[in-house]
Each structure stands twice: as structure tokens, then as C-alpha cells.
Amino acid sequence: MDAPVNQRVEIPGLDSFEVRLYLKRDDLLHPIISGNKLRKLKYNLQRAKKEKYTKLLTFGGAYSNHILAVACAGHEHGFETIGIIRGEELQNQWKDNPTLKRAFAYGMQLDFVSREEYREKNTKRFVEVLQTKYENPMILPEGGTNALAVKGCMEILTEEDASFDHVCCAVGTGGTISGVINASEQHHTVLGFPALKGDFLKADIATFVKRDNWNLISDYHFGGYGKVNEVLVNFINTFKKETDIPLDPVYTGKMMFGIVDLIQKGHFQKGSKILAIHTGGLQGNIGMNQRLKQRKMPLLEI
Ligand SMILES: *Cc1c(COP(=O)(O)O)cnc(C)c1O
């Protein structure tokens, strides 16, 4: 994989704060597979090949970037794929869902389970049922986070990134930021912007990382996972107009909103160099617009 470029981001009105902001365009790594989801799959796919698995099974919600990433990667690398999808009600509606429709087109078998069942997904009993039903697939966790995923995400930062003071990353399950932290320099401060309310995240990340030069900034989840409001949608549309860089409202939009807000509040010293990771997620914007339209809210310009 080529190292993605760090693109300078200049937002009108922020000059006086004298910080330099760059976005690492990991979203451009692959046309379908969201930047960080490809990083997270890399060593898992190698392991699946080495151990001669023929099937990959994983879990996700209806708009999951990880679900589509696994479906597409399975198609590219010759694995059958199975997606255990949260929400029985989707059984008869999934063809209206752009993410699931594409996953299916890549050959993924979709298995819809109730929310109660979905919560059991990590239990021994449920895993045994899946192993039997689908004849020994390699099981990847929800969001794709495991030790091999963290290893893949260590490749997000390169030597050239040593010149930055701060590295910012959106956080879902914490696998991506864990890799970034492990690959960071001592002088970096790594800032995570959780996309959900989750007091557990700090402990989860701590199981993967070996350093303490990081912090989570939990003020920009906008009410929880997948929750959006007009302020966020307008921010993303304005950002696109000003920089020509698209963001997604679930992860990178919230992170970037947070970074800009922190800059305006003087959080970063003058002269600071900030690198934000664009982890991708843009495939979800089509599905998000369907929901925004139903709620008669402004749409994302995509
Ligand atoms: C999944 C995802 C994240 C979060 O990654 P984690 O490793 O789960 O923390 C961030 N950004 C995008 C675009 C994602 O799809």
C-alpha cells in the first residue's frame, strides 16, 4: 500500500490561531473499503489464508463500514463471507439499504438477528452455534478490532509524520487509535474523538497500547453512535465546500468538528502541527441521507 498523502487543510477564519492542520487521506486507500477497515483486515486476511479458512464471518449494523469492507475483501481475496446483521426487521427491507445491498452484491450471505441475539455475539454459546452453522468460518469481531487489526493500523503513521505535534483519530471500538498510539513518537500527543458515548473505551484501548501519550476527547459524539444533527450536517457540507474533502457524519465529521472547535478555543499552542487521520466511511453517506430525508433534515452534499 502506498502511503496516503497528508493534505493541508485551510479553513477560513482559523488563521489567527496559527496552527497547521493536515488530513491524512487514508480514505483514498481503496475505492470501496474504508481506509481504516482495510488496515484492520490486512493481517487478518493473511492469517485466514495461512490457516486455510475459506469463510469469513463478522457482525455489524445496517450501515456498517466494516460489513461492507469484509464483503468486498472476501470478494477480492476469494473468501466466502457471512454478515450477522443487527435487526430482524431488516430481513424484508435490506434491499433498500445501500450498504447491505452492496455487501450482498459482493457475495456476502446476510443473516439477520434480533437485537437481543446480537448482544450475545461474543458468548461461547453463540460462537459455537455460528461455527457449526457456517462450518468453521474465521470469525472477525464487530468493527474488526483485534490484535492483528491493531498491528495493521500501526502502518497508518510513517516516519514523515514525526514532524507533527498532535495526531487525531476518530474512535469507534478503539482499534485504529491503538495502532496509531503504538506507532506514535514520544513527542506526539494522540487525541481520540469517540463517535459514541462509551466510558469503556479508555480501558479497551489500554489493553492494546504500550504508551501513555494519548487522550480521549469525549465532547463531540453528538448524542451517541450514528446520531447527527443539523449543526453537524452543515459543518460537513461547509467543510467540503471550503476544502473539497468529503467527511462522513458518523466518525470523521465529528472528529473534524471537534478539532476545529478545539482550535477556536485555543486548545492548541500557536505553531502546533496537527495531523488528523481521514479513516474513510464515506460509503455510509448515501444511507445517512436516506435517514435524513425521512426526518426532513438537511442532506449531506455528496
Ligand atoms: C470504523 C471506523 C472508525 C473507528 O475505528 P475503530 O478502530 O473501531 O475505533 C473510524 N472511522 C471510520 C470511517 C470507520 O469506519
The ligand as an SDF file (V2000), in Angstrom:
LIG
                    3D

 15 15  0  0  0  0  0  0  0  0999 V2000
  -14.7860    2.0120   11.9700 C   0  0  0  0  0  0  0  0  0  0  0  0
  -14.3780    3.4090   11.7360 C   0  0  0  0  0  0  0  0  0  0  0  0
  -13.7070    4.1750   12.7160 C   0  0  0  0  0  0  0  0  0  0  0  0
  -13.4380    3.6530   14.0830 C   0  0  0  0  0  0  0  0  0  0  0  0
  -12.4340    2.6970   14.1070 O   0  0  0  0  0  0  0  0  0  0  0  0
  -12.1910    1.8460   15.4110 P   0  0  0  0  0  0  0  0  0  0  0  0
  -10.9910    1.0560   15.1170 O   0  0  0  0  0  0  0  0  0  0  0  0
  -13.4080    0.9600   15.5790 O   0  0  0  0  0  0  0  0  0  0  0  0
  -12.0600    2.7580   16.5650 O   0  0  0  0  0  0  0  0  0  0  0  0
  -13.3150    5.4560   12.3980 C   0  0  0  0  0  0  0  0  0  0  0  0
  -13.5920    5.9840   11.1990 N   0  0  0  0  0  0  0  0  0  0  0  0
  -14.2500    5.3050   10.2470 C   0  0  0  0  0  0  0  0  0  0  0  0
  -14.5480    5.9850    8.9780 C   0  0  0  0  0  0  0  0  0  0  0  0
  -14.6630    3.9980   10.4770 C   0  0  0  0  0  0  0  0  0  0  0  0
  -15.3230    3.3380    9.5170 O   0  0  0  0  0  0  0  0  0  0  0  0
  1  2  1  0
  2  3  1  0
  2 14  2  0
  3  4  1  0
  3 10  2  0
  4  5  1  0
  5  6  1  0
  6  7  2  0
  6  8  1  0
  6  9  1  0
 10 11  1  0
 11 12  2  0
 12 13  1  0
 12 14  1  0
 14 15  1  0
M  END
$$$$
